Amino acid sequence: MKILVINAGSSSLKYQLIDMETEEVLAKGGCERIGIDGGKLTHKAHGQTFVIEQNLPDHTVAISLVLKELVDGKAGVISSMDEIDAVGHRVVASGEAFTKTTLVTDEVMETMEEIKELAPLHNPAAILGVNACRAVMPGKKMALVFDTSFHATMPDYAHLYAIDYDDYKTYKVRKYGAHGTSHKYVSQAAAEYLGKKPEELKIVTCHLGNGSSISAVDGGKCIDTSMGFTPLAGVPMGTRSGDIDYAAVEFLCRKKGMTMAEGLNYLNKKCGMLGVSGVSSDFRDLTAAADAGNYRAKLALEMFAYSCKKYVGAYMAALGGLDVIVFTAGVGENTPSVRADICHGLEAFGVKMDDKKNEYENDGAIHDLSARGSKVKILVIPTNEELVIARETAALL
């Protein structure tokens, strides 16, 4: 069985074709600047990289170009579209409408339109990707794999907000979380690496990137996560503020003459590491600036690590103990100083990092950063959300 995994953005589209017999990635790539002049497809297969530069006016054209490359005599890896058994689409937020991977139907897509405002930066793009694939591959089975599904196991007391309960029932305002496919993959990979069953472990998974979230996983199931109704909540991120006093938002909107919509845009796109540092949302730039003596860049990094440390500590309490901390995603896998700042100070709780191990060169492998005598394992595990999406799609079929 071969599964095509699609992760569509508003002006981008990433894909992988995975052979589920071996879980080998046959081809992968991405389309950039969809709907913008200067479109480009970067396609990787057979150990080579193929680049096609042409305007991509919409997602349907982009998908068509991807499929053309997959069967191309030189860059292709299949002989025809018949070899693709199904398509798995990444969707960020499902609300309470879907709690597990779901087959695409007209009715399902109508519901997707109704809940797209739950993730306004992501869900509309996913809908574009699904509709484009349905137009180009009519009749092909497709599945929606939701980031929020892994968090559906949170108990009511963890996912509910202390608002009027009738308003929750009417409007479904509650914590949903995000990055679920990543948290699921790395928590399962941690158990496998340690030779344990997921049911035997209490794990805190730290998906740290431009968008960051932290989850508490007990016995293979999520019991809490840092992101909320939308991906804006939790730790401060690249351009997102993370947790903030809501009265402060109203105060800022009033003082800056912003509408609520403008205020949300401000919190989503102009705050976080970028807003604090005034330098960049990229942690590589922040680290370089901090090393060069930039106070605000150093402050941004300290705020990020401090917030992550607090979530780790809170989830240690919620779990009633801790066996493993997992770092993953762009920052989690590539920024030793952030990992160190999060772990240092937790020694009293059995978390002891080996600073020398922490300075490894990222080679895409799993690394154990635990010091001798550490009661808690500290692991860096490269995430693989695409593989989770392919597995979920194959299991549904």
Helices and strands as residue ranges (DSSP letters): E 2-8, E 13-19, E 24-32, E 40-45, E 48-53, H 59-70, G 81-83, E 86-91, E 102-103, H 106-115, G 116-118, H 123-136, E 142-146, G 149-153, H 156-159, H 165-171, H 180-193, G 198-200, E 202-207, E 213-218, E 221-225, H 246-256, H 260-269, H 272-277, H 283-291, H 295-319, E 324-328, H 329-334, H 336-343, G 347-349, H 355-358, E 367-368, E 377-380, H 385-396
